[in-house]
Amino acid sequence: MEEKVAGLALATCLLLSLAACDGDFDDTEENAEIYARLKVFSNGDQSPALLMADLREGGTDTASRAELDGGDRVLGSQGRSIGDLIGGDGGVFDTVGQLTESVSELELEGRVFFRPYQVELTNYDRVAYARLFDDFDRNARFYVYLWRDERDSVGDSWTTLPPPFEITTPAGGQSLSRSGDLQLSWTNPGSDDLMRLLVRGDCDDGSSVAESIELGADDGAETIPASAYDDDIATGSAECHLRLLLRRINQGYANTGYGRGGLFEGIEQRWVDIRSTP
């Protein structure tokens, strides 16, 4: 009789919304050491959105990846109930290796980038689960759900994409001297989201630039001193080809069932390539 009751309870949870069953699935010993690094990227409405889940044991960037065994699955979707996720194969993440036709790998300075989303993983051997959404509603939530066979799953985490924007200055292909400040501006300001600038590139003296700069309020303009990114350049006379990657980041909700915590970021991003001169 107890087995029948347990089976009925599980079936009921799969049919109801996650909120009704969240406490039954979360906070188990198996998930106590997992840190969830969840992100969704958009390059604009004309290209697919990329949803990624990087599950780590230990809670740091150097931790080993969490192993999924047997019937364990990482599920992802947008604007769909948990019943839809469990019931359909459309919500199951493919591994990165199975997405090579759409998301290719590029190794650079100890990092892995996935073009065309400029996505970075800090260990080559870490497995991230990813799915592309060709048609997406930027006003609807993206969901990630860790399903395990024996009721120790981690329920929904979610986020939404922030408002779109375009970079207005500098212009792509422009040559800019490091003797002056970099004037950065973008459209559609005024959100409450975090703005972050990533500066990446290579120089003709063999050095590379890889800097992340936290900007102030989303007011549409920022002055970036050359000192914020030129420490990586070995010689002052070097010329560099740099990519300025601007991200607007919405902080969503990572389910508390991940014992080491986590994050779920909705990232709208644009970039321009410039030539940096002495």
C-alpha positions in Angstrom: 0.0 0.0 0.0 2.8 2.4 0.9 4.4 1.8 -2.6 1.1 2.6 -4.3 0.8 5.8 -2.3 4.3 6.9 -3.1 3.8 6.1 -6.8 0.6 8.1 -6.9 2.3 11.1 -5.2 5.1 11.1 -7.8 2.6 10.9 -10.7 0.7 13.7 -9.2 3.8 15.8 -8.9 4.6 15.3 -12.6 1.1 16.5 -13.6 1.0 19.5 -11.3 3.0 22.7 -11.5 6.5 22.5 -9.9 5.5 24.9 -7.1 3.2 22.2 -5.6 6.0 19.6 -5.4 9.1 21.7 -5.1 9.8 20.7 -1.5 9.6 17.0 -2.2 12.3 17.1 -4.8 14.9 19.5 -3.5 17.6 19.6 -0.9 18.8 16.0 -1.0 22.3 14.6 -0.2 23.0 13.8 -3.8 22.6 17.4 -4.8 24.2 18.9 -1.7 27.6 19.5 -3.4 26.3 20.9 -6.7 26.8 24.5 -7.8 24.6 25.4 -10.8 25.9 27.9 -13.3 22.9 28.5 -15.6 22.8 31.1 -18.4 20.8 32.0 -21.5 22.3 34.1 -24.2 20.7 36.3 -26.9 22.5 38.1 -29.8 19.2 39.6 -30.9 15.8 38.4 -32.1 17.1 37.4 -35.5 19.3 34.6 -34.1 18.5 31.6 -31.7 18.9 31.9 -28.0 21.4 29.6 -26.3 20.5 28.0 -23.0 23.3 26.4 -21.0 23.6 24.5 -17.7 27.0 23.9 -16.2 26.7 21.8 -13.0 29.7 21.6 -10.8 30.6 19.7 -7.6 32.2 21.9 -4.9 30.8 25.3 -5.8 33.9 26.9 -7.5 35.0 27.5 -11.0 37.7 24.8 -10.6 35.4 22.2 -9.2 34.8 19.0 -11.1 31.6 18.6 -13.1 28.6 16.8 -11.5 28.0 13.3 -12.9 24.5 12.4 -14.2 23.8 8.7 -14.0 21.1 6.3 -15.4 17.9 8.2 -16.1 19.2 11.6 -14.8 18.5 14.4 -17.2 18.9 18.1 -17.4 15.8 19.7 -18.9 15.4 23.1 -20.3 12.5 25.0 -21.9 10.8 28.3 -22.2 7.3 29.2 -20.9 6.4 25.5 -20.5 5.1 23.6 -17.5 7.2 20.9 -15.8 4.7 18.3 -17.1 5.6 19.3 -20.6 9.3 19.0 -19.8 9.1 15.6 -18.4 6.7 14.3 -21.0 8.4 15.5 -24.2 11.9 14.9 -25.7 12.0 18.5 -26.9 13.0 19.7 -23.5 16.0 17.4 -23.0 19.4 19.1 -23.3 21.9 17.8 -25.8 25.5 17.7 -24.7 27.8 20.3 -26.2 29.5 17.6 -28.3 26.2 16.9 -30.0 25.7 20.6 -30.9 28.9 21.0 -32.9 27.0 21.7 -36.1 25.4 24.8 -34.5 27.9 25.7 -31.7 31.5 25.2 -32.6 34.5 25.2 -30.2 37.4 27.6 -30.2 40.3 27.2 -27.7 42.0 30.4 -26.7 44.2 31.2 -23.7 43.0 28.3 -21.6 39.3 29.0 -22.2 36.7 27.4 -24.4 34.4 29.7 -26.4 31.3 28.7 -28.2 30.7 30.7 -31.3 28.7 32.7 -32.1 27.7 33.3 -28.5 31.1 34.1 -27.0 30.4 31.6 -24.3 33.3 30.7 -21.9 33.9 27.5 -19.9 36.9 27.5 -17.7 37.8 23.7 -18.0 38.2 21.8 -21.3 36.9 18.6 -19.8 33.8 20.1 -18.2 30.5 19.1 -19.7 27.8 21.8 -20.1 24.3 21.0 -21.3 23.0 23.3 -24.0 20.0 23.8 -26.2 19.3 26.3 -29.0 15.9 28.0 -29.2 15.2 29.1 -32.8 11.9 30.8 -31.8 11.8 32.4 -28.4 9.7 35.0 -26.6 12.0 37.4 -24.8 9.3 38.2 -22.4 8.8 34.6 -21.2 10.8 32.7 -18.7 13.5 30.2 -19.5 13.5 27.2 -17.2 16.1 24.6 -16.2 15.2 21.5 -14.2 17.5 18.7 -13.0 15.5 15.4 -13.2 16.7 12.3 -11.3 15.0 9.0 -11.2 14.5 8.6 -7.4 12.7 11.8 -6.3 15.9 13.7 -5.6 15.5 16.1 -8.5 16.1 19.8 -8.3 13.0 21.8 -9.5 12.7 24.8 -11.7 15.2 27.6 -11.9 14.3 30.5 -14.2 15.3 33.7 -15.7 14.2 36.1 -18.5 16.2 38.0 -21.1 16.8 41.7 -20.5 15.7 44.3 -23.0 17.6 44.4 -26.3 20.1 47.2 -27.3 22.7 48.1 -29.9 26.2 49.6 -29.5 26.4 53.0 -31.1 30.0 53.9 -30.3 32.6 52.9 -31.1 31.9 51.8 -34.7 33.0 48.4 -35.9 36.5 48.5 -37.6 37.4 51.9 -36.0 41.0 52.5 -34.9 41.3 53.9 -31.4 44.4 55.1 -29.6 45.1 53.9 -26.1 46.4 57.4 -25.3 42.8 58.5 -24.8 39.7 57.0 -23.1 37.4 54.6 -24.8 33.9 56.2 -25.2 31.3 53.4 -25.2 27.6 54.1 -25.8 24.5 52.0 -26.5 20.8 52.3 -27.2 17.7 51.6 -25.0 19.2 52.4 -21.6 17.5 52.6 -18.3 17.1 49.0 -17.2 18.0 47.9 -13.6 20.2 45.2 -15.0 24.0 44.8 -14.7 26.1 46.0 -17.5 29.5 44.3 -18.2 32.1 44.9 -20.8 34.4 42.1 -21.9 37.5 43.1 -23.8 39.2 40.2 -25.8 41.8 40.1 -28.5 45.4 39.6 -29.7 48.3 42.0 -30.3 51.1 42.0 -32.8 53.7 41.6 -30.0 52.2 38.1 -29.2 50.3 39.3 -26.1 46.6 38.8 -25.5 43.9 40.9 -23.8 41.2 39.3 -21.6 39.5 41.7 -19.3 36.0 41.9 -17.7 34.9 45.4 -16.6 31.8 46.0 -14.5 30.1 49.2 -15.7 28.0 51.6 -13.7 24.3 52.2 -14.1 22.6 51.4 -17.4 22.5 55.0 -18.6 23.6 54.4 -22.2 27.2 55.7 -22.0 30.4 54.9 -20.2 34.0 56.2 -20.4 36.6 53.4 -20.2 40.2 54.4 -19.5 42.8 52.4 -21.4 44.3 51.3 -18.0 41.2 49.1 -17.5 42.4 46.7 -20.3 46.0 47.5 -21.4 47.9 45.8 -18.6 47.8 42.6 -20.6 49.6 44.2 -23.5 53.3 43.4 -23.3 54.7 46.5 -25.2 53.3 50.0 -25.4 53.9 50.1 -29.1 51.8 47.1 -29.9 48.7 47.2 -32.2 45.8 45.0 -31.1 42.6 43.6 -32.7 40.1 43.7 -29.9 36.5 42.6 -29.5 34.3 44.8 -27.2 31.6 42.5 -25.9 28.9 44.4 -24.0 26.4 42.4 -21.9 23.2 43.4 -20.2 22.6 40.8 -17.5 19.4 39.9 -15.6 19.8 37.9 -12.4 17.2 35.2 -12.2 16.4 32.5 -9.7 18.6 29.4 -9.1 16.7 26.7 -7.2 17.8 26.2 -3.6 18.0 22.5 -4.2 21.5 23.0 -5.5 23.3 22.7 -2.1 26.2 24.9 -3.1 24.0 27.6 -4.6 24.1 28.9 -8.1 23.0 31.6 -10.5 20.8 31.9 -13.5 21.6 34.8 -15.8 19.7 36.1 -18.7 22.2 37.8 -21.0 21.6 40.1 -23.9 24.8 40.9 -25.7 26.3 42.8 -28.6 29.9 43.4 -29.8 32.1 45.4 -32.1 35.6 44.7 -33.3 38.1 47.6 -33.2 41.8 48.2 -33.8 43.7 49.4 -30.7 46.8 51.5 -31.4 49.4 53.1 -29.1 
